[in-house]
Amino acid sequence: MRGCVFVDKMVLQNDANSSLPPVRVSEDTSRFPYSFKGGAPSAIRVARVLLETVNLNHSDVRWFVFGDDDTVFFTENLVKTLSKYDHNLWYYIGSLSETFTQNSDILSSLEMGYGGCGFALSYSLAKVLAKVLDSCLHRYPHLYGSDARIYSCLAELGVGLTRELGFHQIDLRGDLFGILASHPLAPLVSLHHLDNVNPIFPNKTRHQGIELLLKAATSDPNRIVQQTICYDKKFSRTISISWGHAVQVFESNVLVRDLIQVRKTFKSWGKKENIYTNLYMFNTREVDRDPCKRPTVFYLDNMSSTTSNTTNDIVIKSIYKRNNFDNCLEKKNVTNKLEEIKVFSHKLDLNIKQLQARRRQCCDVLQASSVDKVLNIDIRECGEEELAYMHP
């Protein structure tokens, strides 16, 4: 994997031995018209980065991937996701905004790959687009951003977006817990706008929270924030794991179809409210107003890994600790006593067929008693006909 950072003008680099990618100054684009009132003409420079990157003529290139300066890529998952596709064919891969308002804007589209979440072009497509990009850009002075320009030129070529659910634009404000707790069945590829949302872990700064999530992703990239659901029949509990982020314990029988819907812990990006403000591109559920009826949440604290003596598989133990101890008398003692949850799992290495036809894994609550402060859970592959529900 190779990359570079494009800037409008050269910046001072104090560390000659830096591990950061090389910096390049993008070409002047003053000859191109830009008429969007209040916008930034630099959007044209950003769009032409595609052409300039192709013109670097690197060898053995399969994909060109573009993102913003505030985009966090999970590189192993990016590579894994793109491996599903033939780079010799024309592919434009990315995702939409989470909000209906952003996608329905006349200057955007439900077929546009947003630049903030990142998008990928196959080598064969990027080479052709680079040849026609300049002539196309002259027809779109009225558009706001670079991604809208790239989309428009690809539309002229007759190429549509292939949507991958692991790319996240995050046109949201507030708490991303609902998004991360009910991630779709797709490897987490990117997160955007993390400087505009709450820290993703309590009692940590934004930077510390991202570092912890990346640490978990390094241990098991394909499993990061993948949701696993199991039921504790003995104590009538439902447990939802967002691996590498948090574990929720519900004191009731909650159906899988309800758990995979996103809890609305966040607000829409736009500050002006209208009838479309609370419309999202996925199913949402309201957060219960009564804190005592909400699940008890345990956040990732640390993890370790060992190699199995019998299978040589990597076994990972991730530990989640309770963030705060509420005084909800309605909650059962068995839940109030819990301080820590340990989750055991084998490192997930998805092959092409598993990527093409995903299935959520299953989990088991290991022997537990009413006095336990620690709950142990084992994640495993599901049986062929196994259903996840509260068994009678």
For each residue, the residues with C-beta under 8 A, 3 or more apart:
1: 75 79
2: 21 58
3: 21
4: 21 22 23 24 53 56
5: 20 21 22 23 24 69
6: 23 24 25 26 45 46 49 52
7: 10 11 23 24 25 26
8: 25 26 42 45
9: 25
10: 7 23 25
11: 7 23
12:
13: 16 18 23
14:
15: 18
16: 13
17:
18: 13 15
19:
20: 5 23
21: 2 3 4 5
22: 4 5
23: 4 5 6 7 10 11 13 20
24: 4 5 6 7 52
25: 6 7 8 9 10
26: 6 7 8 29 45 46 48 49 52
27: 45 48 52
28: 31 45
29: 26 32 41 44 45 48
30: 41
31: 28
32: 29 41 44 134 137 138 141
33: 138 141
34: 39 41 43 44 141
35: 141 142
36: 39 43 107 141 142 143 144
37:
38:
39: 34 36 43 144 145
40: 43
41: 29 30 32 34 44 45
42: 8 45 46
43: 34 36 39 40 46 47 143 144 145 146 149
44: 29 32 34 41 47 48 137 146 149
45: 6 8 26 27 28 29 41 42 48 49
46: 6 26 42 43 49 115 145 146
47: 43 44 50 133 137 146 147 149 150
48: 26 27 29 44 45 51 52 133 134 137
49: 6 26 45 46 52 53 66 146
50: 47 53 54 64 66 121 126 129 130 133 150
51: 48 54 55 129 130 133 134
52: 6 24 26 27 48 49 55 56
53: 4 49 50 56 64 66 126
54: 50 51 57 64 126 127 129 130
55: 51 52 130
56: 4 52 53
57: 54
58: 2 61
59:
60:
61: 58 64 123
62: 82 87 122 123
63: 82 87 120 121 122 123
64: 50 53 54 61 120 121 123 126
65: 73 78 118 119 120
66: 49 50 53 115 118 119 120 121
67: 71 73 115 116 117 118 190 192
68: 71 115 116 118 192
69: 5
70: 116 192 193 194 195
71: 67 68 116 117 118 190 191 192
72: 190 191 192 194 210 214
73: 65 67 78 118 189 190
74: 77 78 187 188 189 190 214 217 221 224
75: 1 78 79
76: 79 80 217 221 222
77: 74 80 81 166 187 188 189 217 221 222 224
78: 65 73 74 75 81 82 118 120 189 190
79: 1 75 76 82 83
80: 76 77 83 187 221 222 350 355
81: 77 78 84 93 164 166 186 187 189 355
82: 62 63 78 79 85 87 93 120
83: 79 80 352 355
84: 81 352 355 356
85: 82 89 91 93 122 162
86: 89 91 122
87: 62 63 82 91 122 123 124
88: 122 123 124
89: 85 86 122 124
90: 122 124 125 128 157 159
91: 85 86 87 120 121 122 125 162
92: 113 119 120 121 125 154 159 160 161 162
93: 81 82 85 113 119 120 121 161 162 163 164
94: 113 114 117 118 119 120 161 162 163 164 167
95: 113 114 117 163 164 165 166 167 168 169
96: 103 110 112 113 114 163 169 281
97: 102 103 108 114 169 171 269 281
98: 102 168 169 170 171 172 179 280 281 282
99: 102 103 171 172 268 269 270 279 280 281
100: 103 104 276 279 280 281
101: 104 105 268 269 270 274 276 277 279
102: 97 98 99 105 108 169 171 269 270
103: 96 97 99 100 108 109 110 112 281
104: 100 101 108 110 276
105: 101 102 108
106:
107: 36 142 143 144 145 148
108: 97 102 103 104 105 112 148
109: 103 112 148 151
110: 96 103 104
111: 151 155 160 161
112: 96 103 108 109 147 148 151 161
113: 92 93 94 95 96 117 119 147 150 151 161 167
114: 94 95 96 97 117 119 147 167 169 192
115: 46 66 67 68 118 119 145 146 147 150
116: 67 68 70 71 147 169 170 171 192 193
117: 67 71 94 95 113 114 167 168 169 170 189 190 192
118: 65 66 67 68 71 73 78 94 115 167 189 190 192
119: 65 66 92 93 94 113 114 115 147 150 167
120: 63 64 65 66 78 82 91 92 93 94
121: 50 63 64 66 91 92 93 125 126 129
122: 62 63 85 86 87 88 89 90 91 125 126
123: 61 62 63 64 87 88 126 127
124: 87 88 89 90 127 128
125: 90 91 92 121 122 128 129 154 157 159
126: 50 53 54 64 121 122 123 129 130
127: 54 123 124 130 131
128: 90 124 125 131 132 157
129: 50 51 54 121 125 126 132 133 150 153 154 157
130: 50 51 54 55 126 127 133
131: 127 128
132: 128 129 135 136 153 156 157
133: 47 48 50 51 129 130 136 137 153
134: 32 48 51 137 138
135: 132 138
136: 132 133 139 140 149 152 153 156
137: 32 44 47 48 133 134 140 149 153
138: 32 33 134 135 141
139: 136 152
140: 136 137 143 148 149 152 153
141: 32 33 34 35 36 138
142: 35 36 107
143: 36 43 107 140 148 149 152
144: 36 39 43 107 148
145: 39 43 46 107 115 148 149
146: 43 44 46 47 49 115 149 150
147: 47 112 113 114 115 116 119 150 151
148: 107 108 109 112 140 143 144 145 151 152
149: 43 44 47 136 137 140 143 145 146 152 153
150: 47 50 113 115 119 129 146 147 153 154
151: 109 111 112 113 147 148 154 155 161
152: 136 139 140 143 148 149 155 156
153: 129 132 133 136 137 140 149 150 156 157
154: 92 125 129 150 151 157 159 160
155: 111 151 152 158 159 160
156: 132 136 152 153
157: 90 125 128 129 132 153 154
158: 155
159: 90 92 125 154 155
160: 92 111 154 155
161: 92 93 94 111 112 113 151
162: 85 91 92 93 94
163: 93 94 95 96
164: 81 93 94 95 167 186 189
165: 95 184 185 186
166: 77 81 95 184 186 187 188 189 190
167: 94 95 113 114 117 118 119 164 189 190
168: 95 98 117 179 188 189 190 191 192
169: 95 96 97 98 102 114 116 117 192 193
170: 98 116 117 176 179 191 192 193 194 196 197
171: 97 98 99 102 116 193 268 269
172: 98 99 176 179 193 197 266 267 268 269
173: 196 197 266 267 268 269
174: 197 198 265 266 267
175: 178 197 198 265 266
176: 170 172 179 180 197 198 200 265 266
177: 180 181 200 246 263 265 297
178: 175 181 182 262 263 264 265 266 284 287
179: 98 168 170 172 176 182 183 262 265 266
180: 176 177 183 200 225 242 245 246
181: 177 178 227 240 242 245 246 248 262 263
182: 178 179 227 240 242 259 260 261 262 263
183: 179 180 186 188 225 226 227 242
184: 165 166 282
185: 165 226 358 359 360
186: 81 164 165 166 183 189 358
187: 74 77 80 81 166 221 222 224 350 355
188: 74 77 166 168 183 191 217 224 225
189: 73 74 77 78 81 117 118 164 166 167 168 186
190: 67 71 72 73 74 78 117 118 166 167 168
191: 71 72 168 170 188 194
192: 67 68 70 71 72 114 116 117 118 168 169 170
193: 70 116 169 170 171 172 196 197 269
194: 70 72 170 191 197 200 206 210
195: 70 206
196: 170 173 193
197: 170 172 173 174 175 176 193 194 200 266
198: 174 175 176
199: 202 204 205 206 208 209
200: 176 177 180 194 197 206 209 210 213 245
201: 204 208 209 212 213 245 299 300
202: 199 299 323 324
203: 323
204: 199 201 208 209 212
205: 199 208 209
206: 194 195 199 200 209 210
207: 210 211
208: 199 201 204 205 211 212
209: 199 200 201 204 205 206 212 213
210: 72 194 200 206 207 213 214
211: 207 208 214 215
212: 201 204 208 209 215 216 300
213: 200 201 209 210 216 217 224 244 245
214: 72 74 210 211 217 218
215: 211 212 218 219 303
216: 212 213 219 220 224 243 244 245 300 303 318
217: 74 76 77 188 213 214 220 221 224 244
218: 214 215 221
219: 215 216 244 303 305 316 318 347
220: 216 217 223 224 243 244 316 345 347 348
221: 74 76 77 80 187 217 218 224
222: 76 77 80 187 226 348 349 350
223: 220 226 243 244 345 347 348
224: 74 77 187 188 213 216 217 220 221 243 244 245
225: 180 183 188 242 243 244 245
226: 183 185 222 223 242 243 348 360 361
227: 181 182 183 240 241 242 243 259 260 360
228: 240 241 243 360 361 362 363 379
229: 238 239 240 241 256 259 360 363 388
230: 239 241 362 363 364 365 377 388
231: 237 238 239 253 365 388 389 390 391
232: 235 236 237 238 239 365 368
233: 236 390 391
234: 365 368
235: 232 332 334 335 368 370
236: 232 233 251 252 253 390
237: 231 232 249 250 251 252 334 335 365
238: 229 231 232 249 250 252 253 254 259 390
239: 229 230 231 232 247 248 249 250 363 365 377
240: 181 182 227 228 229 247 248 250 254 259 295
241: 227 228 229 230 247 248 343 363 377 379
242: 180 181 182 183 225 226 227 245 246 247 248
243: 216 220 223 224 225 226 227 228 318 343 345 379
244: 213 216 217 219 220 223 224 225 300 303 318
245: 180 181 200 201 213 216 224 225 242 299 300
246: 177 180 181 242 297 298 299 300 320
247: 239 240 241 242 297 298 320 341 343 377
248: 181 239 240 241 242 295 296 297 298
249: 237 238 239 295 296 297 298 335 338 341 375
250: 237 238 239 240 254 295
251: 236 237 295 296 331 332 335
252: 236 237 238
253: 231 236 238 390
254: 238 240 250 258 259
255: 258 259 389
256: 229 259 260 388 389
257: 260 261
258: 254 255 261 285
259: 182 227 229 238 240 254 255 256
260: 182 227 256 257
261: 182 257 258 282 283 284 285
262: 178 179 181 182 280 282 283 284 285
263: 177 178 181 182 284 285 286 287
264: 178 278 284 285 286 287
265: 174 175 176 177 178 179 287
266: 172 173 174 175 176 178 179 197
267: 172 173 174
268: 99 101 171 172 173 277 278 280
269: 97 99 101 102 171 172 173 193
270: 99 101 102 273 277
271:
272: 277
273: 270 277
274: 101 277
275:
276: 100 101 104 279
277: 101 268 270 272 273 274
278: 264 268
279: 99 100 101 276
280: 98 99 100 262 268 284
281: 96 97 98 99 100 103
282: 98 184 261 262
283: 261 262
284: 178 261 262 263 264 280
285: 258 261 262 263 264
286: 263 264
287: 178 263 264 265 294
288: 291 293 294
289:
290: 293 294
291: 288 294 326 328
292: 326 328 329 330 331
293: 288 290 330
294: 287 288 290 291
295: 240 248 249 250 251
296: 248 249 251 322 326 331 335 338
297: 177 246 247 248 249 322 323
298: 246 247 248 249 320 321 322 323 338 340 341
299: 201 202 245 246 320 321 323
300: 201 212 216 244 245 246 303 318 319 320
301: 319 320 321 340
302: 318 319
303: 215 216 219 244 300 316 317 318 319
304: 316 317
305: 219 314 315 316 317 347
306: 314 315 317
307: 312 313 314 315
308: 311 312 313 314 315 346
309:
310:
311: 308
312: 307 308
313: 307 308 346 347
314: 305 306 307 308 346 347
315: 305 306 307 308 344 345 346 347
316: 219 220 303 304 305 344 345 346 347
317: 303 304 305 306 342 343 344
318: 216 219 243 244 300 302 303 342 343 345
319: 300 301 302 303 340 341 342 343
320: 246 247 298 299 300 301 340 341 342 343
321: 298 299 301 339 340 341
322: 296 297 298 325 338 339 340
323: 202 203 297 298 299
324: 202
325: 322 336
326: 291 292 296 331
327:
328: 291 292 331 336
329: 292
330: 292 293
331: 251 292 296 326 328 335 336
332: 235 251 335 336
333: 336 337 370
334: 235 237 337 338 368 370 372
335: 235 237 249 251 296 331 332 338
336: 325 328 331 332 333
337: 333 334 370 371 372 373
338: 249 296 298 322 334 335 341 372 373 374 375
339: 321 322 373 374
340: 298 301 319 320 321 322 373 374 375
341: 247 249 298 319 320 321 338 374 375 376 377
342: 317 318 319 320 374 375 376 377
343: 241 243 247 317 318 319 320 363 377 378 379
344: 315 316 317 376 377 378 379
345: 220 223 243 315 316 318 348 378 379 380
346: 308 313 314 315 316 379 380
347: 219 220 223 305 313 314 315 316
348: 220 222 223 226 345 361
349: 222
350: 80 187 222 354 355
351: 354 355
352: 83 84 355 356
353: 356 357
354: 350 351 357 358 359
355: 80 81 83 84 187 350 351 352 358
356: 84 352 353
357: 353 354
358: 185 186 354 355
359: 185 354 382
360: 185 226 227 228 229 382 388
361: 226 228 348 379 380 381 382
362: 228 230 379 380 381 382 383 386 388
363: 228 229 230 239 241 343 377 378 379 380
364: 230 377 378 380
365: 230 231 232 234 237 239 368 375 376 377
366: 376 377 378
367: 376
368: 232 234 235 334 365 372 375 376
369: 372
370: 235 333 334 337
371: 337
372: 334 337 338 368 369 375
373: 337 338 339 340
374: 338 339 340 341 342
375: 249 338 340 341 342 365 368 372
376: 341 342 344 365 366 367 368
377: 230 239 241 247 341 342 343 344 363 364 365 366
378: 343 344 345 363 364 366
379: 228 241 243 343 344 345 346 361 362 363
380: 345 346 361 362 363 364
381: 361 362
382: 359 360 361 362 386 388
383: 362 386
384:
385:
386: 362 382 383
387:
388: 229 230 231 256 360 362 382
389: 231 255 256
390: 231 233 236 238 253
391: 231 233
392:
